[in-house]
Amino acid sequence: MSDQELQRGPIHAVHVELGATFAPFGGWEMPVSYAGTVAEHAAVRETVGLFDVSHLGKALVAGPGAAEFVNSALTNDLAKIGPGKAQYTLCCTESGGVIDDLIVYYVADDELFLVPNAANTAAVVAELVAKAPAGVTVTDQHRGYAVLAVQGPKSADILTELGLPTEISYMGFVDAEWNGTPVRVCRSGYTGERGFEVLPSWDGAEALFRALEAAVRAAGGQVAGLGARDTLRTEMGYPLHGHELSLAISPLQARTGWAVGWKKPEFWGREALVEEKEVGPKRRLWGLRALDRGVLRQGQTVLKDGASVGETTSGTFSPTLKVGIALALLDTDAGLTAGDEVSVDVRGRSLRAEVVSPPFVEDHTK
């Protein structure tokens, strides 16, 4: 896709004004960093960071039986939650591959709001449209809402300053107002820190972003880009579709089997996933922590005693740990476990690494 074809979010001009560097991601031109990825990463871990992730998809499933339909399609069990709660779930193929991982907002039995990944929104919507029963409509609302993520120890202080609700349980959400306009606030995020995702209208994003930015900077925080988002989620071992999840990588292999309602009688891919669970996945996601100097990247071969045992799916330098880290799919029959030592082929150089059970850092989401 050429730069001319890349889509832009509702406040692209603001990011240009703030001096952001940009890169293509999921078909969108995204701000990668402003003050620098390491500084933005540290701000989220220590104070607060503000992300514009409006590229994320949005879709509405509505009508009598909407919740029942979504529950029969996606992996997680909506019966575990109810109105006012959100849930991480997966949209799978019948063979158990992952079309996308997404968040479902349970608004009411007849109204579900979905937030898929940008590049996969059309595919998720198409699958739902094709299989929706009579009376249930599925509407792509990609440009109906923006998504602004406020993440870090001071995130609640920022929202309170703007008069937005913060007394929300983890993965709970509230429909509120800011300056007389509707906004949805969810206690969720993708960083491993306490945080909120705020959804104003697409057209109302700039005013709210500027107000949040002023409060974040006053609190000693930073506006943060895609670079910090990736280092933060990698430290947490959070999967990214196209890396740790894909049509060829199942939830069990990616350690997201916890988001599968195994007792449900029906969801897309159930038969294949139940079978895989019974025999055990042939490979599984692990963390790797470099023991030698060097930065790990996606697509590098992992070896044990000179033999290939897997491949890295994501890799970066951890600003928190000050070492190279990676996520990797390792062959189950290699018998590797946390604490074992492996080597990674980094451009022909052997780099020693320790196998780690993710996350690499402490979880502060709850």
BAZA-947023 format. One record per atom (N, C-alpha, C, O): x, y, z. Coordinates in steps of 0.02 Angstrom, whole numbers, plus 50000, padded with zeros to 5 digits. Layout:
XYZ
...
This chain:
500434994050000
500005000050000
500445006250000
500895006850041
500325010849955
500725016949951
500515021750006
499985021150036
500955026750018
500805031750069
500155035350053
499785037450098
500005036149987
499405039749967
498775035849986
498235038749996
498835029249992
498255025150006
498155023850081
497645021250102
498655025750121
498595024650193
498035028950222
497945034750203
497655026050268
497115029850300
497405033850359
497925032150386
497055039150376
497275043350431
496715044250482
496125044350464
496905044850545
496415045650598
496135052750600
496325056950560
495675054050647
495325060450649
495755066350670
495565072050658
496325065050702
496745070650726
497455070150699
497935071850734
497525067650638
498185067050607
498555073750609
499155073950623
498215079150594
498535085750592
498815087650660
499325091150664
498495085450714
498745086850781
499415083250792
499875086050822
499465077050769
500085073350777
500655076550737
501225076750760
500495079050678
500995082650638
501225088850677
501825090250681
500755092450705
500905098450745
501345096750805
501775100750824
501245090850834
501645088750893
502325085850874
502715083950918
502465085650809
503125083350787
503215075850785
503775073350790
502665072150777
502705064850775
503065062350713
503035065450660
503415056750721
503645052950663
503115047750648
502765045450693
503035045950584
502485041650563
502745035350528
503295035250500
502325030150530
502475024050493
501815020650477
501325021650513
501795016550424
501185012950408
501075007150456
501545003650475
500445006050476
500275000550520
499544998650508
499095002750517
499434992450488
498744990150477
498364994150426
497744994550429
498724997150378
498395001150327
498295008450345
497985012250308
498555010350404
498475017250428
499155020550437
499655017150450
499175027050429
499775030850444
499755032750517
499345036850539
500205029750556
500165030250628
500755034150658
501315033550633
500635038150710
501195041450745
501605036250784
501325032650826
502245035850770
502685030950803
502975033650868
502995030150918
503195039950866
503475042950927
503475050550921
503415053350866
503555053850978
503575061050983
504235063051018
504685065750986
504275061751083
504875063351121
505395057851117
505965058651140
505205052051088
505635046151086
505305040351121
505005041251174
505365034451093
505015028651119
505195027051192
504745025451231
505825027551210
506035025751278
505725030551329
505485028351381
505725036951314
505435041951360
504675040951366
504395041551420
504355039351310
503625038351311
503455031851348
502955031651385
503845026751339
503765020451375
503825021551451
503415019251490
504355025151470
504475026551542
503905030551572
503715029451629
503635035251533
503085039351559
502485034951576
502165036051628
502325030151534
501755025651547
501885021351609
501445020351650
502485018851616
502645014651674
502675018651739
502505016051792
502895024951735
503025028851796
502505034251811
502365035451870
502225037351760
501735042651772
501115041551730
500635038351753
501105044051668
500525043051625
500705044551552
501105048951538
500385040851507
500475042051435
499805042451401
499315039651424
499785046051345
499175046851306
499285044351235
499735046751200
498875039551213
498925036751146
498295038351106
497745038451133
498385039651042
497825039950996
497825033450956
498255032450913
497355029050970
497305022650936
496635022150899
496305016950898
496455027650868
495825028050832
495805023650770
495275022650740
496395020950750
496405016350693
496045009850710
495825006250664
495985008250774
495635002150794
494935002050764
494615007250758
494694996250746
494034995650715
493474996550766
493584995950826
492884997850741
492284998150783
491704995250742
491644996550682
491294991250774
490724988350740
490154987350790
490274986150849
489544988050766
488954987350808
488554981250786
488394980450727
488404976850833
487954971150821
487324972450861
487354972850922
486764973150827
486144975250861
485544971350837
485534968650782
485044971150881
484414967750865
484264962250914
484704960250952
483654959850915
483464954450961
483914948350952
483984945850897
484204946051007
484644940251004
485364941850984
485744937250968
485544948250985
486224950150965
486754946951009
487254944350984
486654947151075
487144944351121
487194936751112
487744933951114
486634933551101
486634926351090
487014924551027
487394919751026
486914928450974
487274927350911
488024928250920
488414923950899
488234933850950
488944935150959
489264929651002
489824927550990
488894927351052
489154922051096
489244915451058
489674911451075
488834914351007
488884908150968
489434908650916
489634903650886
489694914750906
490204915850854
490904916450883
491364912950861
491004920750934
491664922150961
491824917451019
491374914451049
492474916851034
492684911451079
492494912351152
492274907551184
492564918251180
492464919151252
491714918651268
491294919151223
491564917751331
490874916551352
490564922951380
490734925151435
490104925851342
489774932051363
489344930951426
489174935751460
489184924751441
488784923351501
489174925051564
488884925651618
489844925751558
490254927451615
490194934851633
490374936851689
489954938851586
489884946051599
489164948151585
488734943951574
489044954651586
488384957251571
488444964551550
489004966951539
487894968051544
487914975051524
488394979151568
488404978451629
488784983451535
489254987651572
489944984551580
490374987451613
490044978651549
490704975451552
490954974051482
490564973151435
491614973951475
491934972351412
492314965851420
492474963751475
492464962551364
492784955951367
493254955051308
493094956751251
493844952351323
494314950451271
494094943751241
493914939151278
494094943251175
493864937151142
494204936351075
494594940651055
494064930851041
494374929450977
493854927350925
493354924150941
493994929250864
493574927250807
493994922250768
494504924050738
493774916050767
494174910650738
493864907750675
493264908450662
494274904350637
494044900450580
493824893650605
493954891850663
493494889850563
493284883150584
493874878550596
493804873450631
494464880150568
495054876050579
495444878150641
495964875250657
495194883350677
495514885450739
496014891050733
496304893150783
496114893550672
496544899450663
496184905750687
495574905650695
496554911050697
496274917150725
496214922550671
496714925050645
495584924350655
495454929950609
495644936450643
495924940950612
495484936950708
495664942850746
495534941650820
495134937450839
495884945550862
495704945950933
495414952950943
495644957750912
494914953450985
494544959750991
494234960551060
494234955851100
493964966451072
493604967951133
492864968651117
492674971951069
492444965351157
491714965951150
491454969951209
491564968251267
491094975451194
490754979351245
490034976951248
489664977451199
489834974251306
489154971751315
488724977651338
488694979251397
488384980851290
487964986651307
487284984351332
487044986751384
486984979651297
486344976751315
486264970251277
486664968651233
485754966351295
485654959951261
485574960851186
485714956351146
485324966751166
485214967951095
485704973051066
485574975851012
486264974251101
486764978951076
487464977251101
487614977751160
487884975151054
488584973551068
489024977951025
488914978650965
489524981051057
489984985551021
490664982051019
490934980151071
490944981150959
491564977450951
492134982050931
492044986750892
492724980650958
493334984450939
493854979450916
494244976850956
493864978050850
494374973650821
495014977550804
495044983650812
495514973950779
496114977250754
495974980450687
495544978150649
496334985850672
496204989850612
496194985650549
495714986050510
496714981750538
496784978150475
496284972550467
496164970150411
495974970350522
495534964550520
494794966350527
494364961850526
494644972750535
493944974750546
493484972350490
492954969550503
493694973450428
493264971550371
493134964050371
492584961850356
493654960050388
493574952750388
493104950450443
492684946050432
493164953450503
492734951650559
492004953550542
491544949550552
491914959650518
491234961850501
490934957450447
490344955650451
491324955650396
491074951450342
490844944650368
490324942050347
491234941650413
491044935150441
490394935650481
489954931350475
490334940950520
489734941850561
489124943250517
488584940550530
489214947450467
488664948950421
488414942650387
487814941550381
488884938550364
488704932450327
488314927450369
487914923650342
488424927650434
488124922450477
487604925150526
487324921350566
487464931650523
486974934650569
486274932050554
486084931650495
485884930450606
485194928250595
484744934050576
484934939850584
484154932650552
483674937850534
483534942250595
483434939750651
483534948750584
483384953450638
484004956250673
483954961050710
484584953150661
485214955550690
485614959050636
485774956050585
485784965250648
486174969150600
486894970050625
487014970650685
487364970150578
488064971250593
488294977250553
488284977150491
488514982550587
488684988750554
489404990650568
489614991150626
489784991850515
490474994250522
490455001650542
490195005750504
490725003250600
490735010250624
491455012650634
491595016550679
491905010350590
492615011850597
492755019250607
493165021150649
492405023450569
492515030750574
491965034150613
491845040150606
491625030450655
491105033350697
491385035750764
491125040450794
491925032450786
492205033950852
492965034150849
493275030650809
493255038350891
493975038350902
494115034150965
493665032851004
494745032150974
494955028651035
495575031951062
496105031951029
495525034851122
496085038151155
496245034151219
495805033251261
496865031851224
497055027651282
497485031751330
497995034451311
497255032151393
497625035551446
497885030051492
497495026651526
498545029151494
498835023351528
499385025351576
499805029551560
499395022351635
499915023651683
499655024851753
499045025551762
500085025151803
499885025951873
499445032051886
499025031951931
499545037351848
499155043551858
498555044151811
498255049551806
498375038651777
497845039151726
497175041351757
496815045351726
497015038751816
496375040651846
496365048051864
495845051351859
496945050751886
496985057951902
496825062151841
496485067351847
497055060051783
496945063851721
496205064051704
495935069351688
495875058251708
495165058051691
494745062051742
494275065451724
494935061451805
494575065251857
494615072751844
494135076351854
495205074951823
495305082051809
494835084551754
494635090351753
494675079951708
494235081851652
493495080351667
493065081151624
493355078051728
492665076651747
492405070051719
491795069151715
492855065651699
492645059151673
492665053851728
493055054451775
492235048751724
492185043751777
492805039251780
493095037551729
493005037451841
493575032951851
493425027151898
493795022251900
492885027651936
492705022251982
492375016651943
491775015351949
492785013251904
492555007951859
492985001751872
493595002251877
492664995951878
493034989851888
493414987951824
493224990251770
493934983951830
494334981951773
493894978751719
493504974251734
493964981051658
493564978951599
492824980951605
492394978151571
492694985751649
492024988751651
492024995151611
492554998051599
491434997351589
491405003651552
490785007551571
490285004751595
490815014051560
490265018651577
490165023451519
490645025951490
489545024651501
489385029751451
489275036251488
488825036851530
489685041251472
489665047651507
489625053351457
489495052351398
489745059451482
489765065351439
490375069451455
490605069651513
490645072751405
491185077651415
491015083751372
490935083251312
490965089351405
490775095651371
490125094851331
490055097551276
489665090951360
489015090151328
488975085051272
488455084351241
489535081551259
489525076551206
489635069551235
489995068851285
489325064451206
489395057551232
490105054951226
490455056351177
490315051151276
490965047851274
490915041451315
490615041251368
491205036151289
491215029751324
491905028751356
492415029651323
491915027051420
492535026251457
492585019051482
492145016651518
493125015651462
493225008651483
493875008051521
494385010951502
493865004151576
494475003051616
494864997251585
494824991551609
495234998851533
495594993651497
496204996651465
496335002651473
496594992651429
497184995251396
497634989551372
497464983751379
498204991551345
498644986751312
499374987851333
499834986751295
499454990051396
500124992051418
500364988351481
500954988251496
499894985251517
500074982151580
500024986751640
500144984751696
499844993051627
499744997951681
499004999251691
498594997751647
498835002151748
498155004451759
497995009651705
498395014051692
497415009051674
497265013751621
496545013651598
496135009751622
496405018151552
495725019051526
495765020051451
496245022951425
495255017551417
495165019051346
494535023151339
493995021151361
494605029051309
494065033851304
493845034451232
494255035651187
493195033551219
492935033551151
492455039351140
491865038751156
492705044851112
492265050351091
492045049051019
492245044150988
491625053450993
491455052950922
492075054550881
492525058050905
492105052150820
492665053550775
492785061050768
493345063450772
492235064750758
492285071950749
492445075750814
492685081350812
492305072550871
492435075750935
493105074050965
493245075851022
493525070450928
494145067950956
494655073450971
495005073051022
494705078450928
495245083350936
495175087251001
495665088151038
494575089651016
494485093651077
494655089651139
494975092151185
494435083251141
494575079151199
495325077351203
495615077451257
495625075851146
496345074251145
496755080051172
497205079151212
496595086151150
496975091951172
496895093151247
497375095151281
496295091951273
496185092751345
496565087451385
496865088851436
496555081251359
496925075851392
497685077151388
498045076051436
497915079551330
498625080851322
498865086151373
499395085251403
498485091451381
498675096651429
498725093951499
499195095551536
498245089751518
498245086851586
498815081851595
499135081651648
498945077851543
499485072951545
500165076351552
500575074351593
500275081551513
500925085051517
501005088651584
501555088851611
500455091351610
500485094751675
500655089851731
500945091751782
500485083451721
500615078251771
501305075051761
501495070351797
501685077651712
502355074951700
502355069151651
502865065551646
501805068151616
501755062551569
501925064551498
502165070051485
501795059951452
501975061051382
501415058751336
501035054151353
501365061751278
500985058851223
501425053251195
502025054151186
501125047551182
501515041651163
501265038751097
500675039251080
501735035651060
501565033050995
501595025450991
501635022051042
501575023050930
501555015850917
502175012250941
502145006350960
502745015650941
503365012650965
503315010551037
503485004851055
503095015151081
503025013551152
502465008451163
502515004251207
501935008951124
501395004051130
501654997051119
501444992251152
502124996351071
502384989751056
502874987251109
502854981451127
503304991551135
503774989351187
503394987751251
503574982951286
502884991651267
502484990351327
502124983751323
502124979851371
501794982351265
501414976151260
501874970051256
501694964651279
502474970951226
502944965351223
503184963551293
503244957551309
503334968551334
503534967151404
502994963251441
503144959351486
502364964351423
501814960951456
501654954151424
501264950251451
501964952651367
501804946451333
501134946551299
500854941251284
500854952551287
500204953051254
500284951451180
500744953951148
499844947251152
499904945551081
499694951251035
499264955251052
500014951450978
499824956150924
499644951950864
500044947850842
499054953050836
498854949050778
499334950250720
499534955850706
499514944750687
500024945150635
500704943350662
501174942250623
500774942950727
501384940950760
501264934650803
501494929250786
500904935550860
500784929950905
500114926450891
499994920950916
499694929450852
499054926550832
498984927450756
499194932550729
498704922450723
498584922950650
498144917250629
497944913150670
498004916850565
497614911350538
497984904750548
497674899350548
498654905150558
499054899050568
499254897950640
499574892950657
499074902550685
499254902050756
498624902150798
498254907050798
498494896650832
497864895950870
497904899250938
498454900850962
497334900250971
497334903051039
497744898851088
498074901651132
497724892351081
498094888051127
498844888951119
499214889051168
499064889651057
499774890751045
499994897551071
500564898351093
499554902351069
499714909251089
499584910751163
499634916451184
499414905551202
499254906351273
498634910651285
498584913851338
498174910751239
497554914451250
496954909651256
496384911551245
497094903451274
496564898651286
496104900651343
495534898151348
496344905151387
495924907751441
495334911851414
494844913051449
495394914051351
494854918051320
494404913751277
494054916251232
494404907251290
493974902551255
493474899651305
493664897051357
492834900051288
492314897051331
492234889651315
491794887651277
492674885751344
492704878551327
492044874851341
491904869851309
491664877351388
491034873951406
490454876151362
489904873251366
490564881251320
490024883451275
489884878151223
490354874851199
489254877151205
489104872151154
489304874151084
489354869951039
489424880751074
489524882951005
489954889351003
489824894051040
490444889450960
490794895450937
491204893350877
491374887450868
491374898250835
491744896650773
492424893550790
492814896450828
492554887750763
493194884250774
493194879650834
493714876850851
492614878750866
492594874850928
492864867850920
493274865550960
492634864350868
492834857350860
493584856650852
493894852350883
493894860950811
494614860650800
495004862350863
495514859250878
494764867350900
495124869550961
495064864451017
495544863251053
494474861451024
494394856151075
494854850251059
495154847451104
494904848550996
495344843050976
496074844850990
496454840651016
496274851050975
496964853150988
497104853151063
497654851351085
496614855151102
496704855151175
496804848151202
497204847051247
496444843451175
496484836451198
497164833351184
497434829751226
497444834751125
498094831851107
498674836251129
499244834051133
498524842651141
499034847451160
499324850951099
499444847751048
499434857551103
499704861351046
500414859151031
500794857351076
500594859250967
501254857150946
501794862350961
502384860950962
501564868450973
502034873850991
501674878551039
501064878651041
502074882351076
501774886751126
502184893051133
502794893051122
501844898551150
502174904951156
502564905551222
502294904151276
503184907551217
503614908851275
503944915651267
503954918551213
504214918151322
504634924051320
505364922051317
505554916751341
505774926351287
506494925451287
506814931751313
506654937251291
507274930951361
507644936651388
508374935851371
508694930951390
508644940651334
509334940051310
509834939751368
509784943551416
510314935151362
510854934651411
511494937851384
511954939451422
511514938951318
512064942451286
511804949151260
511204950151253
512274953651245
512074960051216
511784959051146
512054955251106
511244962451132
510934961951066
510184962851071
509884961951124
509884964751015
509164965951012
508834960450971
509034959150914
508344957251000
507974951950966
507424954950923
507134960050941
507294951750866
506784954150820
506334948250798
506494942450811
505794949950765
505334944850739
505684940650685
506104943150647
505504934250682
505724929950627
506414926950636
506694924650587
506684927050697
507344924150708
507274916950734
506834915450774
507724912550712
507704905550731
507964904550802
508474907350821
507594900650841
507784898950910
508064891850908
507764887350880
508654890850939
508984884350938
509134881751008
509254885551054
509134875151014
509344871751075
509814866151054
509624861751015
510414866351080
510924861451062
511024861050986
511114855650958
510984866850954
511114867350882
510524865650837
510574866550777
509974863350866
509394861550826
508844866850834
508734869450888
508494868250780
507954873250782
507374870650823
507144865050815
507134874950870
506564873150912
506004878250908
505514877850945
506074883150863
505544888050857
505784894450825
506334894750796
505354899650830
505504905950798
505204911650838
504674911050868
505564917250839
505304923150874
504724926250835
504734926350773
504234928650870
503644931850839
503644939350849
503364942950808
503964941850901
504064948950914
504714949650952
504914945050988
505054955250944
505664956350981
505814963850986
505644967650941
506124965751042
506274972851052
506794973451107
506994968551138
507024979551119
507424981151178
506934983451232
506544988051220
506964980351291
506514982151345
506774988351382
507294987951415
506424994051376
506635000051413
506624999051489
507005002251525
506174994651513
506124993551585
506694989151611
506994990651662
506844983751575
507344978951598
508044980351571
508534977651596
508074984651520
508714986451489
509064980451456
509684980051455
508674975851430
508944970051393
508494968651334
507924971051330
508744964651288
508334962451232
507844957151255
508014952751294
507224957551231
506704952651248
506344950751183
506344954451134
506024944951186
505644942751128
505084938151151
505104935351206
504594937351107
504094932151114
504234927151059
504424929051004
504154920751073
504334915651024
503874909551030
503674907551085
503714906750973
503344900450972
503854894750972
504254894050926
503854890751026
504334885351034
503984878551029
503434877651055
504314873850997
504034867250988
503924863951056
504374863751098
503334861251066
503164858151130
503614851951143
503814850751200
503754848151090
504144842051101
504874843351117
505244838751131
505084849851115
505764851551136
505824851351212
506384851151239
505244851351247
505244850651319
505524856551357
505744855851414
505524862451325
505814868351358
505334871251410
504724870651404
505624874251461
505224877451513
505604883451540
506184884551523
505264887351582
505564893451609
506234891951643
506284887251682
506724896051628
507394895351657
507884891851611
508484892251622
507634888351560
508074884951513
508444890151470
508204895751459
509024888151446
509414892551403
509374890151331
509434884251317
509264894851285
509264893451214
509714898451180
509984902951212
509784897751115
510154902851077
509704905251020
509284901550995
509814911450999
509424914450945
509914916650890
510424919750904
509734914850829
510154916750772
509994923950753
509474925350722
510434928450772
510354935650757
510834937450701
511414939150713
510584937150640
510984938750580
511634934750578
512164937450563
511574928350593
512164923950590
512564923650654
513024919650659
512384927750703
512724927650768
512284924150820
511684925350823
512584919850860
512214916250911
512154920450974
512664922351004
511544921850994
511424925951054
511064921551106
510534918851093
511364920851165
511074916751218
510464920251248
510464926351257
509954916351265
509354919051296
509054914151345
509124908051338
508714916851395
508364912751445
507624912351427
507314917351410
507334906451432
506624905551421
506244908151482
506404906451539
505744912351469
505364915751522
504624914651511
504384914651454
504254913651564
503524913451560
503264920651564
503334923751616
502954923251511
502724930251512
502224931451568
501874926751588
502174937651593
502504943751570
503214944451597
503414941051644
503594949051566
504274950451588
504284955151647
504764955251686
503754959151654
503704964051708
503044963051746
502604959451723
502984966251803
502394965351845
501774968451814
501804973851785
501224965051820
500574967351794
500254972151843
500134970551901
500104978251819
499774983251861
499084985251835
498824990451855
498794981151791
498164983051759
497594983551809
497164987951803
497594979251859
497024978951904
497144982751969
496704982952013
